[in-house]
Amino acid sequence: MIYPRPHLQQLVERALARSRAVALIGPRQCGKTTLARQFVPVDSLNYFDLEDPVSLIQLEQPMTALQNLTGLVVIDEIQRRPDLFPMLRVLCDRSPLPARFLILGSASPDLLRQSSETLAGRLEIIHMAGFSLAEVGAEAQARHWLRGGFPLAFLASSDVDSLAWRKNFVQTFLERDLPQFGISIPAVNMYRFWNMLAHYHGQIWNAAEAARTLMVNESTTRRYLDLMEGVFMVRQLMPWYANLGKRQVKSPKLYFRDTGILHQMLGLRDERDLLTHPKSGASWEGYVIEEAIKAVEPDETYFWATHAGAELDLLLIKDGKRIGVECKRVDAPRLTRSMRIALEDLGLDRLVVIYPGARAYPLAEEVMVLPLADLATGSEAIYEP
């Protein structure tokens, strides 16, 4: 079954209408190429796949290959040829403009920064991930949580096949993809680090402890972590600093972006393994956080915690509003002292408590309990403009 992705398609259409170049950025195998083919067929003269030897040969003389093309031109896996960016600037500055460019990349804007600076003011960036709950539907929530959102993992014919795909993805990512990004860290070292991160999922990051475990210095672990974030494998959720006179947590919390990869790293084969594992609660929390971020598309994201025990799982800032999100894997969430403190101290416009139940109900003024399934309806469940 193929899941349509109309929201992403609309985002790309709108961006192409107003920008000379659009970058669709996301992890490998998340569906960027499939989406781009909705705009330009892969067999078109306007489609260049930089993993295809034919395209590489065509672009040996890039100006000759691209300057006479009209309409929309797609360049896939742009990080393999960062030398194309200065030439794209020249092509984007033509007037009248005969062609616009949709470039696909598997490395984050930070890793592409030096190259994309040449397209400043011309390039619009759209972030893409695997399937969201809104795309697969609430009825597929259990499978989506277990297998994650990578299309081939989610759509596999069985949990066994999905796990095999994810295992192969991790191996290929370490042995082939990271070196292509210019990362020259031995695969065995990165695998040890990645595996260790699975046990930090949902926890405050402790660089010193991680360094001792790996027998390296703290700057090395920080570099490894930034790299894994840069290739969309993990999220460092940064702490919100409020001017409160309270001792606040100042280290980031760590989450895997895709629960399917997390479960592969933890050796979880099926739903029974997941539900009985000690990291089950942390996995569910990370899953809810990612789906909330996908649904709302906030301007900024944080968590908040004090050393006295008050905390907020997720703080979303959008259009100047502050929306708090609490993840409670219980049958009937109740208003807690920590929630009251977060409401008052952070000046929240709304606090949403997401749980696995089936009924929405209010807890207090500006505090609402929502079923996780409601995230399948989009941002309206959490964010009210």
Summary of the structure (lengths in Angstrom):
residues: 385
radius of gyration: 21.8
end to end distance: 34.1
largest distance: 65.8
contacts: 1215
relative contact order: 0.10
helix: 46%
strand: 19%
